[in-house]
Amino acid sequence: MSDPVVLDVDGTEVPISSPDKVFFAERGETKLDLVRYYRAVSGPLLTTLGGRPLLMERHPSGAGGKSWFQKRVPTSAPPWLRTTVVRTPNGTTADALVAADLAHVLWAVNLGCLGFHVWPFHAGSPEVVDELRVDLDPSPGVTFDGVRQAAFAAREFLAELDMRAHVKTTGSRGLHLYVRLEPRWDSYQVRAAAVALARALQRRHPTLITAEWWKEERGSRVFVDYNQNAPHRTVFGAWCVARPRPGGQVSTPLAWEELPGVVPDELTLATVPARLAQRDDPWAAMWSDPQSLEPLLELSRRDLADGLMDAPWPPVYPKQPNEPPRVAPSRARKPTES
């Protein structure tokens, strides 16, 4: 292995051990190449991640090797590192890394973090969620064209509510839509809005989109994963290099006019910096455009008034008020005949 290098990152020294270790086998990019990538996209990266807690997904041997999720910053962390307390659904706490600046990001990259899962609030105000995140997850049999259609359908519906959505690739098969929110609502309210949105989209596009939590009920449709907005949930971050993929695919923000022709696998740490330099940040307008969640909350209230129960929560969460039985329909106990 090569000798460590020490980087001056805006006045903070960040050591990078084994800089020549190959992290992405498809083209041979190294840990130092990943550092260079994050430096190249640091402007929009810190606009989206800055000040937020990060869940670290560590791949110390690079993409394809052993990996694990890590909420807690190790005790060996340097004294300048900023952390914040985050809570899990069962109430346990952890000192999580904060994306305070680029030095914090590169410190984690040195530990083998290819990308980051991001909380939807800032470390200084954990009680307020300022992003609605619409996760469009393709069921088996759904192509990227189907996900693309679902994204445009969601954008159209939100526009009717005077809500402006912004789109990014996930680095894998799906798409994420983000709506910047006024700092007025907590995660329970944001999740309720996401449930209402998912159900409204299913009613409007029943053969394309589903809000069904149980996989056996989804069919070959795009699932709107409303539970990605549940308290304490994270979503893979914009501009981050995606999970253990040897091609180094990036979760890339897009302009809507780019979406019809985009090929997600071509958006990599090798191509995205030049693309950003040519096109600028397609999400730049989002940050000065906070929006009201009330149109979706009104839909939620209407659904409840019409007799709909809450949608199922993930199994790690305590049972919630008005939640239906947390069991797949095929396993539910059938009523006995008299």
C-alpha positions as CSV (number, residue, x, y, z in Angstrom):
1,M,0.0,0.0,0.0
2,S,1.1,3.6,-0.7
3,D,2.1,5.9,2.1
4,P,-0.6,8.2,3.6
5,V,-1.1,11.7,2.3
6,V,-2.2,14.6,4.4
7,L,-4.6,17.1,2.8
8,D,-5.2,20.7,3.8
9,V,-8.9,21.0,3.5
10,D,-9.7,24.7,4.1
11,G,-7.3,24.9,6.9
12,T,-8.0,21.4,8.4
13,E,-5.5,18.6,8.0
14,V,-7.2,15.4,6.9
15,P,-4.9,12.3,6.6
16,I,-5.8,9.8,3.8
17,S,-4.3,6.4,4.4
18,S,-3.7,3.9,1.5
19,P,-4.6,6.6,-1.1
20,D,-3.9,4.2,-4.0
21,K,-6.2,1.4,-2.7
22,V,-8.7,0.6,-5.5
23,F,-12.2,1.3,-4.5
24,F,-14.0,0.8,-7.8
25,A,-12.9,-2.1,-9.9
26,E,-14.7,-1.3,-13.1
27,R,-12.2,1.6,-14.0
28,G,-9.7,1.2,-11.2
29,E,-10.6,4.4,-9.3
30,T,-8.8,4.6,-5.9
31,K,-9.6,6.1,-2.5
32,L,-7.8,9.3,-3.6
33,D,-9.9,9.4,-6.8
34,L,-13.0,9.4,-4.6
35,V,-11.5,12.2,-2.5
36,R,-10.9,14.2,-5.7
37,Y,-14.5,13.6,-6.8
38,Y,-15.9,15.0,-3.5
39,R,-13.7,18.0,-3.8
40,A,-14.9,18.6,-7.3
41,V,-18.6,18.6,-6.3
42,S,-18.1,20.1,-2.9
43,G,-20.3,23.2,-3.6
44,P,-23.6,21.5,-4.3
45,L,-22.7,18.5,-2.1
46,L,-22.4,20.8,1.0
47,T,-25.5,22.7,0.0
48,T,-27.6,19.5,0.2
49,L,-25.8,17.8,3.1
50,G,-24.3,20.7,5.0
51,G,-25.2,20.8,8.7
52,R,-27.1,17.5,8.6
53,P,-26.3,14.2,10.4
54,L,-24.9,11.5,8.3
55,L,-25.3,7.7,8.5
56,M,-22.0,6.2,7.5
57,E,-21.9,3.1,5.2
58,R,-18.4,1.9,5.4
59,H,-16.7,-0.1,2.7
60,P,-13.0,-0.2,3.8
61,S,-12.0,-2.5,1.0
62,G,-14.0,-0.6,-1.6
63,A,-17.1,-1.4,-3.5
64,G,-18.0,-5.0,-3.4
65,G,-16.1,-5.8,-0.2
66,K,-17.3,-6.2,3.4
67,S,-19.5,-3.3,4.5
68,W,-21.6,-2.2,7.5
69,F,-23.7,0.8,8.6
70,Q,-22.3,2.9,11.4
71,K,-24.3,5.6,13.2
72,R,-21.7,6.3,16.0
73,V,-18.5,8.2,15.3
74,P,-15.6,6.2,16.7
75,T,-13.9,7.4,19.9
76,S,-10.7,7.8,17.9
77,A,-12.2,10.7,15.9
78,P,-10.2,14.0,15.9
79,P,-11.3,16.7,18.4
80,W,-12.3,19.0,15.6
81,L,-15.0,16.6,14.3
82,R,-18.6,17.8,14.9
83,T,-21.2,15.3,16.0
84,T,-24.8,15.4,17.0
85,V,-27.1,13.0,18.9
86,V,-29.6,11.1,16.8
87,R,-32.2,8.6,18.0
88,T,-33.3,5.2,16.6
89,P,-37.0,4.1,16.5
90,N,-36.5,2.2,19.7
91,G,-35.1,5.2,21.6
92,T,-31.4,4.5,21.7
93,T,-29.0,7.4,20.9
94,A,-25.8,7.8,19.0
95,D,-23.3,10.5,18.3
96,A,-23.6,10.8,14.5
97,L,-21.2,12.6,12.1
98,V,-22.4,16.1,11.0
99,A,-21.6,17.3,7.5
100,A,-20.2,20.5,8.9
101,D,-17.7,21.1,6.0
102,L,-15.7,19.2,3.4
103,A,-13.1,18.1,5.9
104,H,-15.8,16.1,7.7
105,V,-16.8,14.4,4.5
106,L,-13.3,13.5,3.6
107,W,-12.5,12.2,7.1
108,A,-15.3,9.7,6.6
109,V,-14.2,8.8,3.1
110,N,-10.8,7.9,4.6
111,L,-12.7,5.3,6.7
112,G,-14.1,3.8,3.6
113,C,-17.4,5.7,3.3
114,L,-18.3,5.8,-0.4
115,G,-21.4,7.8,0.1
116,F,-23.8,8.9,2.9
117,H,-27.3,8.4,4.1
118,V,-28.7,11.7,5.3
119,W,-31.2,12.7,7.9
120,P,-33.9,15.1,6.7
121,F,-33.2,17.8,9.4
122,H,-30.3,20.0,10.5
123,A,-28.3,19.1,13.5
124,G,-29.3,22.3,15.3
125,S,-33.1,21.7,14.8
126,P,-33.8,17.9,14.9
127,E,-37.5,18.5,15.7
128,V,-38.1,20.1,12.3
129,V,-38.0,18.3,9.0
130,D,-37.4,20.5,6.0
131,E,-37.5,18.0,3.1
132,L,-40.2,15.7,1.8
133,R,-38.5,12.8,0.1
134,V,-40.4,10.8,-2.5
135,D,-38.7,7.5,-3.1
136,L,-39.8,5.8,-6.3
137,D,-38.9,2.2,-6.0
138,P,-39.3,-0.2,-9.0
139,S,-40.9,-3.5,-8.2
140,P,-39.5,-6.6,-10.1
141,G,-40.4,-6.3,-13.8
142,V,-40.5,-2.5,-13.8
143,T,-37.9,-0.8,-16.1
144,F,-36.3,2.6,-15.6
145,D,-38.7,3.9,-18.2
146,G,-41.5,3.0,-15.8
147,V,-39.8,4.8,-12.9
148,R,-39.4,7.8,-15.2
149,Q,-43.1,7.9,-16.0
150,A,-43.9,7.7,-12.3
151,A,-41.6,10.6,-11.6
152,F,-43.3,12.8,-14.2
153,A,-46.7,11.7,-12.9
154,A,-45.7,12.7,-9.3
155,R,-44.3,16.0,-10.5
156,E,-47.5,16.8,-12.4
157,F,-49.7,16.0,-9.3
158,L,-47.5,18.0,-7.0
159,A,-47.6,21.0,-9.4
160,E,-51.4,20.9,-9.2
161,L,-51.0,21.5,-5.5
162,D,-48.5,24.3,-6.2
163,M,-45.6,22.2,-4.9
164,R,-42.4,22.1,-6.9
165,A,-40.4,18.8,-6.9
166,H,-36.8,18.2,-7.8
167,V,-35.5,14.9,-9.1
168,K,-32.3,12.9,-8.7
169,T,-31.1,9.4,-9.6
170,T,-30.5,7.0,-6.6
171,G,-27.3,5.5,-8.0
172,S,-29.3,2.3,-8.6
173,R,-32.7,1.6,-10.3
174,G,-35.0,4.2,-8.8
175,L,-35.5,8.0,-8.6
176,H,-35.9,10.4,-5.7
177,L,-38.1,13.5,-5.7
178,Y,-37.4,16.2,-3.1
179,V,-39.6,19.0,-2.0
180,R,-38.0,21.7,0.1
181,L,-40.3,22.5,3.0
182,E,-40.8,25.5,5.3
183,P,-39.4,24.7,8.7
184,R,-42.8,24.1,10.3
185,W,-43.5,20.3,10.5
186,D,-42.1,17.3,12.3
187,S,-41.4,13.9,10.8
188,Y,-44.8,12.4,11.7
189,Q,-46.5,15.1,9.7
190,V,-44.1,14.7,6.8
191,R,-44.7,11.0,6.7
192,A,-48.5,11.5,6.8
193,A,-48.1,13.8,3.8
194,A,-46.1,11.2,2.0
195,V,-48.7,8.5,2.6
196,A,-51.4,10.8,1.2
197,L,-49.3,11.5,-1.9
198,A,-48.6,7.8,-2.5
199,R,-52.3,7.0,-2.2
200,A,-53.3,9.8,-4.5
201,L,-50.8,8.8,-7.1
202,Q,-52.1,5.2,-6.9
203,R,-55.7,6.3,-7.4
204,R,-54.7,8.4,-10.4
205,H,-52.3,5.9,-12.0
206,P,-53.3,2.5,-10.7
207,T,-51.5,0.4,-13.3
208,L,-48.2,2.4,-12.9
209,I,-47.9,3.4,-9.2
210,T,-48.7,1.6,-6.0
211,A,-48.8,2.7,-2.3
212,E,-49.1,-0.9,-1.1
213,W,-46.6,-1.6,1.7
214,W,-46.7,-5.4,1.3
215,K,-44.7,-6.6,-1.7
216,E,-47.2,-9.3,-2.6
217,E,-49.7,-6.6,-3.4
218,R,-47.5,-4.3,-5.5
219,G,-47.3,-6.3,-8.7
220,S,-45.2,-4.8,-11.5
221,R,-45.6,-1.2,-10.4
222,V,-43.5,1.6,-9.0
223,F,-43.8,1.7,-5.2
224,V,-43.9,5.2,-3.6
225,D,-42.0,4.3,-0.3
226,Y,-43.7,6.8,2.1
227,N,-41.9,5.2,5.0
228,Q,-38.6,6.8,3.9
229,N,-40.1,9.8,5.6
230,A,-40.7,8.0,8.9
231,P,-39.0,9.5,12.0
232,H,-35.3,8.7,12.1
233,R,-35.1,7.3,8.5
234,T,-32.4,8.4,6.2
235,V,-32.2,8.6,2.4
236,F,-29.1,8.2,0.3
237,G,-27.6,11.7,-0.3
238,A,-27.5,13.8,-3.5
239,W,-24.0,13.8,-5.2
240,C,-23.0,10.8,-3.2
241,V,-21.3,7.8,-4.8
242,A,-23.7,5.0,-4.5
243,R,-23.3,2.0,-2.3
244,P,-21.2,-1.0,-3.4
245,R,-21.3,-0.6,-7.2
246,P,-18.0,-1.2,-9.0
247,G,-18.8,1.5,-11.6
248,G,-18.9,4.3,-8.9
249,Q,-22.4,5.5,-9.9
250,V,-23.5,8.8,-8.3
251,S,-26.9,9.8,-7.0
252,T,-27.2,12.7,-9.3
253,P,-29.5,15.7,-9.2
254,L,-31.1,16.4,-12.6
255,A,-33.0,19.1,-14.4
256,W,-36.5,17.8,-15.4
257,E,-35.7,18.4,-19.1
258,E,-32.7,16.0,-18.7
259,L,-34.7,13.1,-17.3
260,P,-36.1,11.7,-20.6
261,G,-32.7,11.0,-22.0
262,V,-30.7,10.2,-18.8
263,V,-28.9,6.8,-18.4
264,P,-28.3,6.5,-14.7
265,D,-25.4,4.0,-15.0
266,E,-23.5,6.6,-17.0
267,L,-23.5,9.1,-14.1
268,T,-20.4,8.2,-12.2
269,L,-17.5,9.8,-10.2
270,A,-15.7,9.8,-13.6
271,T,-18.4,11.8,-15.5
272,V,-20.4,13.9,-13.0
273,P,-17.7,16.6,-12.2
274,A,-17.4,17.6,-15.9
275,R,-21.2,17.4,-16.2
276,L,-21.6,19.7,-13.2
277,A,-19.0,22.2,-14.6
278,Q,-21.0,22.4,-17.9
279,R,-24.5,22.5,-16.5
280,D,-24.2,24.0,-13.0
281,D,-26.3,22.7,-10.1
282,P,-29.8,21.7,-11.3
283,W,-31.1,22.0,-7.7
284,A,-29.7,25.5,-7.1
285,A,-33.2,27.1,-7.1
286,M,-34.6,24.6,-4.6
287,W,-32.9,26.0,-1.5
288,S,-34.5,29.5,-1.8
289,D,-38.0,28.0,-2.5
290,P,-39.3,26.5,0.8
291,Q,-42.9,25.3,0.4
292,S,-46.0,24.5,2.4
293,L,-46.9,20.9,3.3
294,E,-50.5,21.8,3.9
295,P,-51.9,20.7,0.5
296,L,-50.8,17.1,1.2
297,L,-51.8,17.3,4.9
298,E,-55.3,18.3,3.8
299,L,-55.3,15.2,1.5
300,S,-54.3,13.1,4.5
301,R,-57.1,14.5,6.7
302,R,-59.5,13.8,3.9
303,D,-58.4,10.2,3.6
304,L,-58.8,9.7,7.3
305,A,-62.2,11.3,7.3
306,D,-63.2,8.9,4.5
307,G,-62.3,6.0,6.8
308,L,-58.8,5.1,5.6
309,M,-56.5,3.9,8.3
310,D,-52.8,4.9,8.6
311,A,-50.5,3.0,6.3
312,P,-48.3,0.2,7.8
313,W,-45.1,1.2,9.5
314,P,-41.8,-0.7,9.2
315,P,-41.4,-3.5,11.8
316,V,-38.8,-1.8,13.8
317,Y,-41.2,1.0,14.9
318,P,-43.6,0.7,17.8
319,K,-47.3,0.2,16.9
320,Q,-48.8,3.5,15.9
321,P,-52.3,4.9,16.5
322,N,-54.8,4.0,13.7
323,E,-52.3,1.6,12.1
324,P,-53.8,-1.5,10.5
325,P,-52.6,-5.0,11.5
326,R,-48.9,-5.3,10.8
327,V,-49.1,-8.6,8.9
328,A,-49.0,-9.4,5.2
329,P,-52.5,-10.1,3.8
330,S,-51.6,-13.6,2.8
331,R,-50.7,-14.4,6.4
332,A,-53.6,-12.6,8.0
333,R,-56.0,-14.8,10.0
334,K,-59.1,-15.4,8.0
335,P,-62.5,-15.1,9.8
336,T,-64.0,-18.4,10.7
337,E,-67.3,-19.4,9.2
338,S,-70.2,-19.8,11.6
